[in-house]
Amino acid sequence: MAKKYVAAIDQGTTSTRCMIFDREGNPISSSQMEHEQIYPHPGWVEHDPMEIWSRTQDVIRGALEKGNVDPNDIAAIGITNQRETTVVWDKNTGKPVYNAIVWQCMRTQDFCLEWEKEPGANEKVNQKTGLVISTYFSGPKIKWILDNVPGARERAQKGELLFGNIDTWVIWNLTGGPNGGVHVTDVSNASRTMLMNIKTLQWDEEMLNFLGIPKSMLPEIKPSSHIYGYTVPNGPFRASIPISGDLGDQQAAVFGQVCFNVGEAKNTYGTGNFMLLNIGKTPSLSKSGLLTTVAYGLKEGEAVYALEGSMAITGAAIQWLRDNLRLFDDAADSEWFASKVKDTGGIYFVPAFSGLFAPYWDMRARGCIVGLTRYIRKEHLIRATLECICYQTLDVQRAMEADSGVPLTELKVDGGAVRNNLLMQLQADLLGVPVVRPKVNETTALGAAYAAGLATGFWTSLDELKQNWKVDKRFEPTMSKETRDEMYRGWKKAIERAKGWID
C-alpha cells in the first residue's frame, strides 16, 4: 500500500518541531517544544544536547498523536537543524562531554581575533571554505571543547569522541545511538563547519590540522537527499523508517521555497535572518562580505551553491524586548504596538548582541540604540526593532547585488516572523521590491521533507515540488525612494556607532 506522508524534524535555536506533510506539501500535524537557552557568561550561549534529544522524541510522539498518523504510513524522514551549533559526545555512552556550543556564542572571539591577524589567514579560509574567520562556525567551537574540557583531547585522539552539528546528533540517536547509530552529515551542514573544502566537498586536512581536530571525530559527508539509515523500531517513531533528508535550516528553506534556479532568493525570519541567493554549480566567492555556502546536493560529489547573508539577531531582538525588557507578553504583540506610532521617532536600534554578521563581520561590535530623546516611548523602540530586521536584510541585498550584478525583483520569505504583516510591509518598502509570503511559511521543515521524499521516490522531481508552491500574500512597496534612502542613511550612521565597541 502506498505511503501517505513524509515527516520532518526541525531542530531550531529556540525550539524543536516535528511536522508531517502530505503529497501536496500540506502540513497534516505539528508538535513543537522550546528548550532552555543557557548563558554561563556574557556572550556565551549553550544548549543541553540531552534536553534537545528528549524534546525531539516528545515532538515526534506529539505529531503522530495529534495527526492520528500511523508510523507505517510515513515514507521518509527529513532532518533540518540550527547550523554551526556544536556537540561533542562519547560514542560508547552517547553522553556529551560538554553542552552544545550555540552558533551565536562568542567564547572563541579571542582565538578568532588572533587568527585573523595572521597574514593571509582570512583569505585562505575564504578560498578553502567560502567562509570568514568568525566565532560563528563549528571548527573553533570544537577546538574550544578539546582545549577546555579535561581529557577531551586525549579521548578524541583515541577515537572515543564524535563531533556533530545538531543534524548529526539527532540522526545518530534516531538510528540507535551507541548501538549502531549512523554518524553522518550532509554537504550543506558540512559547509558551515569551516572544516569542509567548498570545492572538493570533503573534509580539509589543512583546516583540521590547524585547529587540532582529529578526523576520526567527524561524520561522513553525504548528499542532502540520500538514505542515511533507518529509525530503530523501539524509538519514538515506533517503526523502521528511512532517514533520507538532511539540510541546515537555511538551506532547507531554500529547498522548501523551491529556489532551484540561479538568481532565485529567499529570506528566513527566525532567531536570526538568513538570505540566500542560488548561484548554481560553481562556488564563486563574495567580494562584499557574504558567505559562499552549499545550498544543497542531490548527488555524490555535486552541489548547488548559494551566496548567504547571515544576520545574527533579528527575531531574537523581539524576544529580548519580551523577555529582558518585558515590553510585551507575546512576540506577536510587537506588530500591534509598532502600528500605534507612524515612525520610530528618529531612533535606530542596532542589535549587535553577538557582534555584526554579514556584510560587516565585526566581532567587536555591540548593540546600541541611537537618537534617543524624551519623546521616545516603548512603541517607538518596538517599531525600531522591526525596522532593524528590515535594514539588515537591505544591507545583505545590496551586497548580493554588488556580487552577482543581478538586481532583486522579488523576495520570497518564510519563518515565524513573516506572519507580522507590518514587518513584511516595512521590508517591501525598504527593499523597494515585492515581498512574497507562501501559503506554507514553515518552509524549513517542508524543505527537509522534500529532500527526504525525493530520496525515497515519494516525490519524483524538482518540477513536481515547484507545483506545490502557492502564494499567500504579496506585499508591494509603497514608500518613495527619497524616504527610503534617507532612512537607510540614518541606519548606516547607527551601524558606525555600534562597530568596534570592544577594543
N, C-alpha and C positions, 0 to 999 in steps of 0.2 A: 504494500500500500504506500502511495506517495506521501512523503513527509510534508508537513504543512508550514513549518516555522523555522526561523533562524534566531538564535539568542545572541545577545551582545552584552559583555560586561564592560562597563565604562568606569574605570577606576581613576577618579579625578583628585585634584588637590584638596578639596574640602569634603568630598563625599564619594560614595561608591553606588553605582546603579546597575541593575540588570534590566534589560529591555528585551522583549520578544516581538519580532516582526513577522508579518505575513509576506506572501509572494509579491504583493504590490508595494512593499516597503512601509505599510501602515503599522504603527505600534499597537500590539494586542494587549500587552500588560507591561507594567513597570513597577519596580520597587527600588527605593533609594534610602540610604542612611549616611549621616555625617560621621566623620571621625575627628579625634582630637587634634588640634594644632598645638605643638609643643614648642615653647620659646625659652630655651635654657639661658640664653644671654641675648643682649640686644643684637639684632641682625641674624641670629641663628634660628633656623626653623627645622623641626623634626616631626616625623610621624612614627607611630609604633607599627611595624610590619605585621605583627601578630594580630593587632586590632584590625588592620586592613584585611587580612585574610579571614578573620572572623566575620567582619561586615560583608565581605564578598559572599561567604556561604549563606549569610542571613538574607541578602537581597536576591540571591538565586532562588532560594526556597520561597521567598515572598512573591517573586514574579510568577513562579509556577503556580502558586496557590491562588493569587489574585486573578490570573487569567484562566484558571482551571485547565492548565496545559499539561497534557501527558508528555513526560520527557521523551517517550519513544516517537513523538511527532516532530521532534527537533532534528533538523538535518545537519546542523553545524553550529559551532560557537565561535564568535569573534571576540577578541580582546582589544581594548584600547585603553590608554593609560596616560596619566601625568608623566611627562617625559623628564629625563635627566635625574629624577629622584632616585637615590642610590641605596640599594640594600646589599649587605654582605652577610652571608649566613654559612653555618656549618652544614655540609652536605650530608653528614651522617645523622644529625639530630633534627635538622630543619629549623634550628633556633638562630635568629640573627645575632651577630656579635655586638651590634650597636643598633640604635634606632635608625630608621631611614633618614638620610640627609636630603632635605627637600630642595628642589630646583631653585627656590628663592633664597636659600641660605647663603650668608655672606662669610662664613667662617674661613674660607680659603682665600680671602682677599689679600692678605699679606704675601702669601706664596705667589698668587697670580700677578700682583704688582711687581714683585721681584723678577719673575719670569719675563714679564712684559719688557723690562729694561734691557734684557739681553739683546744684542744686535741681531736683527733679522728674525727674532723669535715669533712675533705675531704674523709676519709674512709666511714663515714656514708652516705654522699651524693652519693658517688660512688656505695655503696651497694644498696641504695634505688632507685637511678635514672639511674645508668650506666654512669653518667656524672662526671665532676670535678667542683670544685668551680672556677667560671670564670665569667668575665663580659659578656661573650658570650651569656648566656642563658636568657630566659624571666623573670624568677622569680625575680632576683634582679632589673630588669628594672621596673617591676610592683611596687615593693616596693618603688623605687625611685619616681615614679609618685605619689603614695599615700602619701609619706612623703613630697613632694616638691610642689605639685600643691595645692594652697589654697582651702580648703573644700573638696578635693578629698576623703580623708579617711572617713570623715563623710558620704559623699554621697554613697560611696561604702558600708559602713556598713548598710545604709538604703536600700540597694538593687537597687540603682538607676544607678549604673555603670556596664558596661560589659567589660571584657577583651577578647582579641583575638590576635593571630598571624594574619598575613595578610590573610590567607585562611579563617579564621572565619569572618573577617571584610568583605571580598568580598562576601562570601556566605550569610551573614546576609543582606547585601544590595541588592543582586540579588533576594532574596526571600521576599523582602518587607520592609526591614529596620525597622523603628519604627512601621510600620503597619503589624506586624506579622512575621518579619524576623526570620529565623531559626538560633539559637545560638549553633553552633556545631563545632567540630574539629575531626580529625582522630587520630588514635594511633601514627602515625609517627610524626605528628606535636606536639602532646601532650608530646611525649618522649623528646622534645627539650626545654621544659619549666623549667626543674628542679623541677617540681611540681607533675609529674606522677610517681607512683611506677612502675618500669620496669618489675616487676614480676606479679603484680595484674592487671596492665593496668588501674588503677583507680587513681584519684587524691589522693595524700598522705597527710593525716591530719597533720602529724608532720611537714612536709615541709611548708604547708600553715600557720600553727601556728607560726613557727619560723620566717617566712618572713612577717607575719601580713597581709595575703591576705584573705579576705572573700571568702568562697567557692561559694557564690551566684554570684560572678563576672565571674566564669569560665564556658566555654562551655561544652556541653555534649560530651563525648568521644565515637566515633563510629568507625567501621571498615573503611579501606581506600577505599573499594568498597561497596557502600551502597547508597540507595536512601535517601538523607537527606531532600530534599524538592524540590520545583518547582519554576522556574523563574516566576516573575509576568508578565502578558501579556503587561502591559504598560512600561516595562523595555526595555533595549537595544536589547534583543533578539526578542521582539515583539511577544512572544508566551510563552505558559506554557510548559517548558521542564525540565525533571528531572536533578537535580544536583546530580551526583551519584559517583563521584570520588574525592578524596581529599588526596593529598600526599605532604609532604615537598619536595622541589625541588630536593634534592639529592636522596631521596628515590624514587621519581618519575622517576629519571634517571635509578635507579636500575631496576625498573619495565619496563621502555622503552627499556633497554638493555637486557631484558629477563634473568636477572641473578637470576633464580628461584632455582638453585641447590646450595647446600652447596659447598663453595670453589670458586664460581664464583665472580669476582670482576670487578668494573668499576671505572673510574676516570672522573670527570666532570671538565672541564676547563672554569671557569666563572670569576666573580669578585674575588672569592677565588677558590681553588681547593678542591674537596671533593672525597676521595677514600673510597669506601665501599666494604666490603667482606661479602658475605652471610654466616652466621654461623648456620642457621637452627632455630629450635623452642625453643632452650634453651638460655637464656641470660647470657652467660659466660662473666666474667669481664676481662678487659685487665690488664696486668701487665707491659705494655710497653708504656703507655701514649696515648692509643687510647680510644675512647668513645664506649660504648655499646648503641646501638640505635635500635628502631623498624624500620625495613626496610619496612614492610607493614603488614596489617592484612586483611584477606578476610572474617573472621567470627567473631562474637561477642566473646570476651574473648580469642582470639587466635592471635598469631603474629609470623612472621618470623623476626629474629633479624639479625643485622649486626654489625661488628666492623667498626668504622669510623675513618679515619684520616682527620681532618678539617684543612685546610691551609688558613689563613685569607686573605692574599694579594698575588694574582698571576696575573690574568688579570688586577686587579686594579693597579698593578705596571706598566703595559704597559700604562694604562690610565694616570698615574702620569707622565710618560715620555712625553706623548702627551699634557696633559692639563697644568701641572705645569712647566715643563721644556721646553715645546714647541720644542721637538726634531724632531717631525714629525707631519703631519696633520691628518693622519688616522692610527688607530691601526694596520690595515693590512700592513702598510708600514714597520712595525718593522721587518718583515721577510726579506725584500729587503735590509735594512740597515745592519742587522745582518749577512747576507750572504756575505757582502763585506769584512769581516775580517775572518781569519781562526780560531781565538780563541778570548778570552776576553783580551788578553794582560796581563794575570795574575791577573785580578781583580775579586772580588766576591761581589755581591750585596745581602745583607740580608734585605728583605723588611718588617721588623717587625714594620710597622706603627701602628698596633693595638696589640703590643706585639707579642710573639710567641705562636702559637697554637700547634697542635699535631706535634711530640710527646713530646714537651718541656714544654708547658704550663707555660710560663714565662710572666706574665702581665707587668713586669718591663722592658722587652727588648724593644729596639727601633732600627729602621732601620740604616744600615751602609753600606758604600762601602769601602772595604779594598784592599790594594795593589796598590793604585794609583801612577802612575809615569807620567812624562811629555809626555810619548809615547802615553798615552790613548786618543782616540778620541771618539766622540759620538757613533760611530758604535760598539766600544768595550763595552760601557755601555749598549747599546741596546741588544747586544748578551748576556751579563752577566745577563740581566733581563730575557731573555728567559731561560737561564740555571738555574736561581734561582727557576723557576717554576718546572723544572725537578728535581732539588736537593730536594726540599720539598717533592715531590712525592716519591723519593727514600727513604727519611727519614721514611715516613709512610709505604712504602712497607716493609722495614726491620723490623719495629715494628710489622706489621701484621704477617710476617713470624715467628718472635720470639714468638708471642702469639698463633698462630694457628699450627705452625710446618709444615705448607703446603707451599712449595715453589710456587711462582707465575710462571705460564707457559706462560701466555699472559695477556695483559691488554686491556680491551675494553674502548674506550674513547669517550667522547661527549662534547658538549658545543661549544661556538663560536670560541674559540682559536684553536680548532682541525683542522680548515682549514689551519693553518700555518704549511706547510709541514716541514720546518726546525725545528720547535718546536717539532713536532711528531718524527722526526728522532733523535734529541737530546735525547728525552725521551726514545726511544728504546735503544739507545746507552748507556745511563747511567743506565737504569734498567737491560740491558743485556737480555731482552726478547722482543718478537714481540709486537708491539702496533697496535691494530686493530680498524680502524675507520669505523663505519657503514654508509650505504647509507643515512639514515635519521639521521643527527647528532644532531637534536633538540629533543633528546630522553626524555628530561624532560617533554615537552608538550605531547609527544607521550605516556609516562607512565601514565600521568593523564587521557588521552583519553582512554587508555586501561582499567584502573580501572573503569572508568565511563561506558564504553561499556560492561564490564563483568557483572556489577550490573543490567543492563537492558536487557541482553541476546543478545546484538548486536554482541558480541563475546562470544563463549560458553566455552572456556577452555584456560588454560595457554599454552597447546600444540599448539593451533591454533595461539596464539600470537607468539610463537617461530618460526613458519614457515614464519612469516612476516620479520624476522630479516635478513638483507643482508649486506655483506661486501662491503665497498667502496674501502679501501686500507689497506694493511698490511705493516707496517714499520719494517724491520728486522734489528737487531743490527749489526753494523759493527766495533765498537770500541773494541780495545783489553782490556782485564781485567786489565792489568797493568796501562794503561792510565786512565781507569775509576776509579780505586782505588786511583790513585794519585790526580785526580781532586776532588774526594769526600773527601780526607783528607784535602785539602785546604778549602772546604766548611765547614767542621766541625770546623776548626780553626776560620773561619769567624763567625760562629754561636756563638762561645765563646766570640768574641768581642762584639756581639750585646746583649748578655744576661745581665740581671741585671743592665741595664743602669741607671734606676731611682732607687735611694736608698730609 
